[in-house]
Amino acid sequence: MKLFALVKKFRADEAGAVTVDWVVLTAAVVALGFAAMNTVSGGISTAATSISTAVSGVTVSTGQ
């Protein structure tokens, strides 16, 4: 009889439910971050290459 009371108490306890919600929410935010990074990475790589090409042809005068 004690086992059934323990199981009933365990099922009624909702203390861990909030933790599960936060874990799921955090996982969704991380997944969105990775998706955004994957989407933007191609454009950033192209922009970095263009900037590198433009800067490599510039000479800086020291004024001496």
PyMOL commands that place a pseudoatom at each C-alpha (Angstrom):
pseudoatom trace, name=CA, resn=MET, resi=1, chain=A, elem=C, hetatm=0, pos=[0.000, 0.000, 0.000]
pseudoatom trace, name=CA, resn=LYS, resi=2, chain=A, elem=C, hetatm=0, pos=[2.859, 2.346, 0.763]
pseudoatom trace, name=CA, resn=LEU, resi=3, chain=A, elem=C, hetatm=0, pos=[4.227, 1.942, -2.774]
pseudoatom trace, name=CA, resn=PHE, resi=4, chain=A, elem=C, hetatm=0, pos=[0.972, 3.114, -4.333]
pseudoatom trace, name=CA, resn=ALA, resi=5, chain=A, elem=C, hetatm=0, pos=[0.914, 6.179, -2.084]
pseudoatom trace, name=CA, resn=LEU, resi=6, chain=A, elem=C, hetatm=0, pos=[4.501, 6.970, -3.083]
pseudoatom trace, name=CA, resn=VAL, resi=7, chain=A, elem=C, hetatm=0, pos=[3.691, 6.652, -6.805]
pseudoatom trace, name=CA, resn=LYS, resi=8, chain=A, elem=C, hetatm=0, pos=[0.588, 8.802, -6.390]
pseudoatom trace, name=CA, resn=LYS, resi=9, chain=A, elem=C, hetatm=0, pos=[2.607, 11.474, -4.571]
pseudoatom trace, name=CA, resn=PHE, resi=10, chain=A, elem=C, hetatm=0, pos=[5.327, 11.351, -7.260]
pseudoatom trace, name=CA, resn=ARG, resi=11, chain=A, elem=C, hetatm=0, pos=[2.792, 11.844, -10.076]
pseudoatom trace, name=CA, resn=ALA, resi=12, chain=A, elem=C, hetatm=0, pos=[1.160, 14.777, -8.286]
pseudoatom trace, name=CA, resn=ASP, resi=13, chain=A, elem=C, hetatm=0, pos=[4.472, 16.572, -7.638]
pseudoatom trace, name=CA, resn=GLU, resi=14, chain=A, elem=C, hetatm=0, pos=[5.064, 19.239, -10.292]
pseudoatom trace, name=CA, resn=ALA, resi=15, chain=A, elem=C, hetatm=0, pos=[8.352, 20.664, -8.985]
pseudoatom trace, name=CA, resn=GLY, resi=16, chain=A, elem=C, hetatm=0, pos=[10.377, 19.283, -11.904]
pseudoatom trace, name=CA, resn=ALA, resi=17, chain=A, elem=C, hetatm=0, pos=[7.899, 20.385, -14.575]
pseudoatom trace, name=CA, resn=VAL, resi=18, chain=A, elem=C, hetatm=0, pos=[9.194, 23.959, -14.575]
pseudoatom trace, name=CA, resn=THR, resi=19, chain=A, elem=C, hetatm=0, pos=[12.747, 22.706, -15.031]
pseudoatom trace, name=CA, resn=VAL, resi=20, chain=A, elem=C, hetatm=0, pos=[11.694, 20.636, -18.021]
pseudoatom trace, name=CA, resn=ASP, resi=21, chain=A, elem=C, hetatm=0, pos=[9.966, 23.668, -19.526]
pseudoatom trace, name=CA, resn=TRP, resi=22, chain=A, elem=C, hetatm=0, pos=[13.115, 25.771, -19.168]
pseudoatom trace, name=CA, resn=VAL, resi=23, chain=A, elem=C, hetatm=0, pos=[15.294, 23.036, -20.659]
pseudoatom trace, name=CA, resn=VAL, resi=24, chain=A, elem=C, hetatm=0, pos=[12.999, 22.748, -23.684]
pseudoatom trace, name=CA, resn=LEU, resi=25, chain=A, elem=C, hetatm=0, pos=[12.862, 26.535, -24.094]
pseudoatom trace, name=CA, resn=THR, resi=26, chain=A, elem=C, hetatm=0, pos=[16.652, 26.829, -23.846]
pseudoatom trace, name=CA, resn=ALA, resi=27, chain=A, elem=C, hetatm=0, pos=[17.120, 24.052, -26.400]
pseudoatom trace, name=CA, resn=ALA, resi=28, chain=A, elem=C, hetatm=0, pos=[14.764, 25.860, -28.790]
pseudoatom trace, name=CA, resn=VAL, resi=29, chain=A, elem=C, hetatm=0, pos=[16.698, 29.135, -28.407]
pseudoatom trace, name=CA, resn=VAL, resi=30, chain=A, elem=C, hetatm=0, pos=[20.014, 27.350, -29.023]
pseudoatom trace, name=CA, resn=ALA, resi=31, chain=A, elem=C, hetatm=0, pos=[18.576, 25.623, -32.104]
pseudoatom trace, name=CA, resn=LEU, resi=32, chain=A, elem=C, hetatm=0, pos=[17.356, 28.973, -33.449]
pseudoatom trace, name=CA, resn=GLY, resi=33, chain=A, elem=C, hetatm=0, pos=[20.810, 30.425, -32.862]
pseudoatom trace, name=CA, resn=PHE, resi=34, chain=A, elem=C, hetatm=0, pos=[22.443, 27.616, -34.827]
pseudoatom trace, name=CA, resn=ALA, resi=35, chain=A, elem=C, hetatm=0, pos=[19.905, 27.999, -37.625]
pseudoatom trace, name=CA, resn=ALA, resi=36, chain=A, elem=C, hetatm=0, pos=[20.576, 31.744, -37.836]
pseudoatom trace, name=CA, resn=MET, resi=37, chain=A, elem=C, hetatm=0, pos=[24.326, 31.165, -37.793]
pseudoatom trace, name=CA, resn=ASN, resi=38, chain=A, elem=C, hetatm=0, pos=[24.026, 28.590, -40.571]
pseudoatom trace, name=CA, resn=THR, resi=39, chain=A, elem=C, hetatm=0, pos=[21.914, 30.967, -42.659]
pseudoatom trace, name=CA, resn=VAL, resi=40, chain=A, elem=C, hetatm=0, pos=[24.200, 33.980, -42.236]
pseudoatom trace, name=CA, resn=SER, resi=41, chain=A, elem=C, hetatm=0, pos=[27.584, 32.223, -42.404]
pseudoatom trace, name=CA, resn=GLY, resi=42, chain=A, elem=C, hetatm=0, pos=[27.719, 32.101, -46.211]
pseudoatom trace, name=CA, resn=GLY, resi=43, chain=A, elem=C, hetatm=0, pos=[27.158, 35.843, -46.545]
pseudoatom trace, name=CA, resn=ILE, resi=44, chain=A, elem=C, hetatm=0, pos=[29.667, 36.639, -43.818]
pseudoatom trace, name=CA, resn=SER, resi=45, chain=A, elem=C, hetatm=0, pos=[32.309, 34.504, -45.505]
pseudoatom trace, name=CA, resn=THR, resi=46, chain=A, elem=C, hetatm=0, pos=[31.740, 36.298, -48.813]
pseudoatom trace, name=CA, resn=ALA, resi=47, chain=A, elem=C, hetatm=0, pos=[31.862, 39.710, -47.133]
pseudoatom trace, name=CA, resn=ALA, resi=48, chain=A, elem=C, hetatm=0, pos=[35.083, 38.813, -45.291]
pseudoatom trace, name=CA, resn=THR, resi=49, chain=A, elem=C, hetatm=0, pos=[36.723, 37.707, -48.534]
pseudoatom trace, name=CA, resn=SER, resi=50, chain=A, elem=C, hetatm=0, pos=[35.669, 40.931, -50.276]
pseudoatom trace, name=CA, resn=ILE, resi=51, chain=A, elem=C, hetatm=0, pos=[36.984, 43.077, -47.437]
pseudoatom trace, name=CA, resn=SER, resi=52, chain=A, elem=C, hetatm=0, pos=[40.257, 41.145, -47.335]
pseudoatom trace, name=CA, resn=THR, resi=53, chain=A, elem=C, hetatm=0, pos=[40.749, 41.634, -51.063]
pseudoatom trace, name=CA, resn=ALA, resi=54, chain=A, elem=C, hetatm=0, pos=[39.999, 45.346, -50.837]
pseudoatom trace, name=CA, resn=VAL, resi=55, chain=A, elem=C, hetatm=0, pos=[42.267, 45.933, -47.848]
pseudoatom trace, name=CA, resn=SER, resi=56, chain=A, elem=C, hetatm=0, pos=[45.197, 43.939, -49.238]
pseudoatom trace, name=CA, resn=GLY, resi=57, chain=A, elem=C, hetatm=0, pos=[45.590, 46.432, -52.099]
pseudoatom trace, name=CA, resn=VAL, resi=58, chain=A, elem=C, hetatm=0, pos=[45.770, 49.497, -49.805]
pseudoatom trace, name=CA, resn=THR, resi=59, chain=A, elem=C, hetatm=0, pos=[49.079, 51.068, -48.838]
pseudoatom trace, name=CA, resn=VAL, resi=60, chain=A, elem=C, hetatm=0, pos=[49.447, 53.191, -45.733]
pseudoatom trace, name=CA, resn=SER, resi=61, chain=A, elem=C, hetatm=0, pos=[51.742, 56.194, -45.717]
pseudoatom trace, name=CA, resn=THR, resi=62, chain=A, elem=C, hetatm=0, pos=[53.612, 56.773, -42.468]
pseudoatom trace, name=CA, resn=GLY, resi=63, chain=A, elem=C, hetatm=0, pos=[54.310, 60.438, -43.268]
pseudoatom trace, name=CA, resn=GLN, resi=64, chain=A, elem=C, hetatm=0, pos=[58.094, 60.145, -43.074]
for i in range(1, 64): cmd.bond("trace and resi %d" % i, "trace and resi %d" % (i + 1))
show_as sticks, trace
zoom trace
